């Protein structure tokens, strides 16, 4: 009984607290995709990633050629020559895997380039959202697309258009 009373009081308290807060929702992805600078940065990143993927594919093709050549010539090789060629192929594979990691890994070149190109745009959007929240006295603004934990959002809370206007973005 005591636990039930405590739970009821907590629910009432938090319910009152939630009602007092002003909450809005913004579709951050729509805002970003509507910005020419963001689209251009994404295009640059996509082109760079495609170029690097092609370079890596070319290197793997070279490894395949090295292996095929080794397979066809190994009958004529001494044990020492075989070990040397096998080591050469294995080292080339390691080199290409390292190249792949350096380009596409969690701390790789693509990640760094994304931060360089996209982060200033995101910071501009976040600043606009913060200004908007302060101007309109919102307590919470949620990202509409990052709906983890959000089960329902009414369209009346969506302030994406207002943020886009603040950034001078037309739909």
N, C-alpha and C positions, 0 to 999 in steps of 0.2 A: 504494500500500500504506500509506504514511504517512498519507494523508488518510482512508483507511478506518479505521485504528487510532484516529485522532483522533475521527472520527465515532462510533465504537463507544464510546470512553471518555466522550464528551459525552452520548450516549444513556443510558449506564449511570448517569452522574452525575445527569442530570436525572430519570431514572426513580426513583432513590433519593430525590431531593428531593421529587418529587410524592407518593411513597408516605408520606412523613413528614408531609405536610400533611393537616389535617382540612378537608374541603370539604363544604358543604351547599348546598342549592338552596331558594329561596323563590319562590313565585308572587306577586310583588309586586302584579300586577294584581288577583288574587283577594283579597288582603289589603285593598287600597284599596277595591275594589267592595263589600266586606263591611262597610265603615265607614259608618254613617249620615251622619256629617259630610261625608265625601267625596261620597256620593251626593247630598246636599243641595247641596253646592258645584257639582257637575256640573250638577244641575238648574237652579240659578241661572244658570250660565254658558250653558246651552242656551237658556233663556228670554231672556236678554239678547241673545244672538246672533240669535235669531229676531226679536226686536223691531227690532234694528238692520238686519237684512236687509230687513224689511218697510219701514222708513223709506227705505232706499236704493232699493228697488223703486218706492216711491211717487214718489221724486224722478226716477227714470228714466221713469216714466209721464208726469210733468210735461214732461220733455224731449221725449218722443214727441208729446205734445199741442202743444207749442210748434212742433215741426218740421212737424206736419200743418197747423197753422194757417198757418204761413209758406208752405208749399207751395200752399195754396189761395188765399192773398192776394198772392203775389209778383207776379202779372201786373199788379196795380194799384199796385205799389210802384215808387218811383224807385230808381235804383242805390244811392243813399245809404241809403235805408231798408232795402234788401235787405242791404247790408253790415252795417248796424247789427243787424238781426234775426239774421243768421248769426253775428255776433260774440257776441250775447247767448246763442244756443243753444250755441255752442262753449264759452263761459265757464261756462255752467250745467253742461255735461258735465264740464269740468275740476273744478268745485266738487264734483260728486257723486263723481267718481273719487278726489278727495282725501279726501272724507268716508269712502269705502270703505277707503282705505288707512289712515286714522287709526283706524278701528274694527277692521279685520281684518288689518292689516299685521303684519310681524314684531315691531314695537315698538308696536303699536296698543293700543287700549283693552281689547280682549278678552284679549290677552296679559297686560297689566298686571293685569286683574281676575282672571285665572286664577292668576297668581302670588300675588295677595293672598289668594284663597280656598283654593287647593290647596296652596301651598308649606308653610304651617304643618302641615298634615296629613301631607304627605310627610316633613317633618322629624321629626315624632313617630314615624312608622313607621321611618325610618332609625335614629333613636336606639334604638328597641326592638330592631332587628336588631343594632345594634352591641353593646348590652347582652347580648343573647342570645349573640352570638359570643364575647364576653369570658367570660361565665358558663360556656359549654360548650367553650371553648378551640378555636373554629373559626378556621382561618387564612384561609379564603375562603368567602364566601357569594355565590352567583350568583343573578341573577334568572332564574327558570325560563322566562319568556316572552321575554326578550331573549336568545334563543339564538344570536346571531351567533357563529360559531366553535365552538359546542357541538354536537357530533354525536350524543352520547348522554348521557342523564342517567338514572340508576336512581332509582326512586321511593324507595329507601332513603335517599337524600340529601336528599329534600324535607322541609324544616322549616317549611313554610307554616303548618301547624296550630299549631306551637309559638309562632311569632311572633303568630299571631292570638290565642292564649291569653294571651300577654304583654300584648296590647292589649285584653284582655277582649272579644274579638269572638267571637260564636257563628256557626257556619255556618248 
